[in-house]
């Protein structure tokens, strides 16, 4: 009796009973008095008139009332089941999702409101499924990124312990490199988590874009020089934007590091900035192999890597661009990427 079908049936039956009662009262009172008056005008007695009314009109009215009640109840039951069926299917799908089956979907059938509810349920299930896949990828990739330097450290330390590897400056430099890689990975994860947890108003201040870009380029320049990569900077003086200085520095550092990693020796990297419609757009472009179209839309996902081989010389942990997106959007900006004809372009915007 608590189901929607039963409640609809009871409601329809109650409405029908009220309507039938009103019609019955009208026929019995007004119709009966009019019938008796007409019969008396034609010479019949009151008792005879009443008997004739009860036998003819009363019987027909009773049959009509019974038929109307049965038809109303049957119609209400059919309507209730029709409305309840998609909701029952949705309940079953929701239980499957709760038990871990994120592939559960419901067909959008029924009234418009239930169709909207089914579509919303399917969208929710799709997003939960996507988040579950991202979480699985996150765990797999994080485990790999941690395993590689830890395995190398373990091998070096065992070799030093057993005397296989002599304790030389080169050995300790290699150990330090692996530890430094772990530290960078931990810092990247911290930055990503900070970006997700910082839901307060962005702490922005007026920044000289030229100065910020110049400082980041100076820090990254030795890496460009070691690989003989040409670096061009075209940022107008006096260009100002609103940003968090630390976030902007990290965004520029990640993009420049990314450019160094994927630009071949002898290639070119170009950094530009310009004002557009109330915002400042900063672009880092580099020559190289480019990014395949199927990967271009996913490069800002955490732990997503275009270079699937995990070659340490070309691929990082797959966190840098996710951090860029997180920090830029936290400051009210947008990010994007384009790649065609051997030229890859990453850009982000800042409020002017």
N, C-alpha and C positions, 0 to 999 in steps of 0.2 A: 504493500500500500504506500510505500515511500518512494516508489519509482515514478519517473516523469510520466510514463504511459498511464499508470493508475490514477495519478493526480489529474491528468488531462481528461481521462474518462469520467472521473467523479465530477469535475468542473462542468463538462459538457452535459452530463446527466442532470446536475443541479439546475443549469440554465433551462434545459428542456422541461423539467418538472415545474419550474416557475412559469414558463410560457404556457404549458398545458393547463396549469391551475388557473391562470388568468382567463384563458379561453373558456375553460369549463365553467368558471364562475359567471362569466358573461352570458354564456349560452343558457346555463341553468336558471339564472335569475332574470335577466332581461328577456331572453328568448322564451322562457317559460311563461312569464307574465303576458307577453305579447300573444303567445299561442292561446292561452286561456281566454283572453279578451276576444280574439277572433272567433273562437269556437262558441262563446256565449252569444256573440252577435248572430250566429247562425242557429241558435236554439239549443245548443248542447249545455249540459250542466257543468258545474265546476269540477266535480269528481270525475266525470267522463272525460273532460278535457285534460285533466291531470294524468289520468291513466293512459290516454292516447299519447300524450307527450313523453311520458316515461318509457312507453313501449317502443316508440319510433325514434325520437331524437335521443333519448337517454341511452338506449342500446347502441345506437350508432356512435354516439359520443364516447361511450366506454370502450368500444372496439378501436376507435381512432386514437384514444389516449394510450391504450395498451400498445398499439402498433407504433405510435410515435415514440414511446419510451424505449421499445426494443430497438427500433431503427437508430435512435439517438445513441443508445448505449453501444450498438455495434459500430457505428461510425466513429464514436469516440475511441473505442478500442483499436480500430484500424489506424486512426490518426496518431494515437499515442505510441503504437508500435513503430509507425513510420518515423516519428520524431526520435524515439528512443534508440532505434537500431544503430544509427551512426555514432551516437554517444556511447553505446555499449561497445562498439568496435574501438572507439577512441580509448575507452577505459582499458580494454585488453591490450592495446598498443602501449599505453602508458605503463602498464604493469611490466610489459616486456622491456621497455626502456629502463625502468627501475631495477630490473633484474640483470641489466647489463647488455641487452640486445639493442644496440643503437641503430640497427638497420630497420627497426619497426617503423612503418608508415601507415597512414590511413587514407582511404580514398575520399576526396572532398565531395560528398553527396548530401542531399537533404536541403533544408531551407537555407537561405542566404547566410544567416548568422552562424549556422552550424558549419557551412562550407568555409567561412572565414576562420572559424575555430580550428577546423581540420588543417587548413593551410598554415595557420600559425603553429600548430603542433608539429607539422612536418618540417617547418623551418627550424623550430627549436631542436628537433631530433637531428637534423642535418648539421646544425652548428655544434651540437654535443658530439656528434660523430667526428666532425673535423677537429674539434679540440682534443678528443681522445687520440686521434692519429698524431696531432702535433705533440701531445704529451709523450706518446710512445717514441716519436722521432727525437724529441728532446732528450729522453733518457738514453736512447741508443747512441746518439751523437755525443752527449756529455760523457758517457762511459768511455767512448773511443778517445775523445780528446784528453781525458784524464789518463787513460791506460797507456797511451803512447809515450808521454814523457816519463811516467812512473816506471814503465818497463825499461826504458833506456837508463834511468837512474839506477834501477835495481841491477842491471847488467854491469854498469860502470862500477858500482860499489862492490859487487861480488868479485869483479876482476881485480879491483884494488885490494880487496881483502885477501884474495888467493894469490896475489903477486903476479897475475897474468898481465895486468895493465900496470906499467910503472907510474908512480905518482908524479906526473909532469905538469907543467903549466897548461899544456894543451888539454890534458885530461880534466883538470879542474875548470878550465874555461868551458869545456863541453858540459860538465855537470852544472855549471852556473847557467848555461844557456837553457838547459831543461828546466831548472828551477824557475828561471825567469819566465819561461813559457807558461808554467803553472800559475805563477803570480799574475800574469796578464790575463789568463783565462778567468781566474777568480775575480779580478777587478772588473772584467767585462760583465760577468754575471751579476756582480754587485751593482754596476751601473744600470744594467737592464732592470733589475729588481727595483732600484730606486726610482727609475722612470715610471714603473708600473704603480708604485705605491704613493707617489707624490700626486695627490689629487687636489691640493690646495691651489690658490691662484699663483700663476707663474711669477717668479721673482725676476722681473725684467728691468733693464736699465739701458739708457742710451749708450751705444757703442760705435766707435769709429771702425767701420768695416775694413777699411784699408789697413789699419793698424793690426786688427785681429788676424787678417789673412797673412800679412807680412810676418807676424810673430810665428804663426804655424808653419809657414813656408821655410823660415829660417831653421826651425827645429828639424824639419824633414829633409832639408837640402842635402846633408851628407849622404843619405840613402839614395837620392837621385844621382848624386855625383859618382857614387861607387858603381852604379849600373850604367853610367853614361847616358842617362835619360835627360833630354832637353826639357827645361821647365820655363814656361811663360806665365807671367802674372799681369792681368789687365784689370785693375780695380781703380776707379776714379777716386781721387782724393776728396775728402769731405763727405763721402757717402756714409750716412748714419742709419742705424737700425736699432730696434729694441730687442734685446736678447739677454739671456743669462750668460755672462762671460765664460764661466767654466764649461757650460754645455756647448757653447759655440766653439770653444777651443777643442773640445773632445770630438765634436762633429767634424771639424776641419782635419784634425789629426787622423781620424778613421778614414776619411775619404782620400787623403793624401797617401796614407799607408796602403790603402786598397789600390790606388793608382800605381804606386811603386811595385806592388806585388804582381800586377797583371799587365804592366807595360813591358814589352821586350826591350832588351839592351839596345840603345840607339834610338828608341822611340821618343815620343813627345807627350808632355802633359801640359795642359793649359788651364789656368784658374782665372775665372772672370767674375765680375759682379756688376749688376745694373739695377736701377730703380724701375719698377713697373706698377702702376695703379695702386699706390699706397703700400707697396712692399718691396723688399730688396731680394733679388734672386741671385744666388751664388752658384756657380757651375764649376765642376771639376771634370775635364775631358781628357781622355787618353787614347792613344793609338794601340792597336793590338788585335787579338783574334775576335774580340767582340763577344756579346752574350746571345745565345740562341733565343729566338722569340718565345719558345715554350718555357724558358727559365726567367725571362725578363720580368714577368709579373710577380715572381716569387723571391726575387733577390733580397727583399727587405724582411723576409720571414726569418725568425730566429733559427739558427743552425742550418739554414738552407745554403747549400754550396753548389755553384755551377760546376766547379771542378770536383767531380765525383770520386776521383782517384785518391783524394786526400793527400796529394803530393805536398809535403811541407814547404817546398820552395815556392809553391804557387797558391796554396790554399790555407786560410787561417781556420779559426774555429767556427766560422759562419755566424758570428755574433755582431761583428762590427757594423754592418748595415742595419741590423735590427736596432742597435743602440742609436744610430743616426736617426732613424725614423721616430723612435721613442722620444728622443730629446727635442727634435725639431717640432714635432706635434705638441709636445708639452709647452713649448713657447709660442704656440699659435700659428706655426708655419706648416708647410707641406713639403713632401719629397717626391722625387720622380727619377726615372732612369730611361735612357734611350740608347739604342745600339744599332748601327747600320754602317755598312761600307768601311769596316775596319776602324770605326771611331765609336767609343763608348762615352756617354755623357751622364753624369750624376748631378742633379741639381736639388737645391732646397731653398725655401723662401723664409724670410724674416719680416715681421711687421716693421714698417718704416717709422 
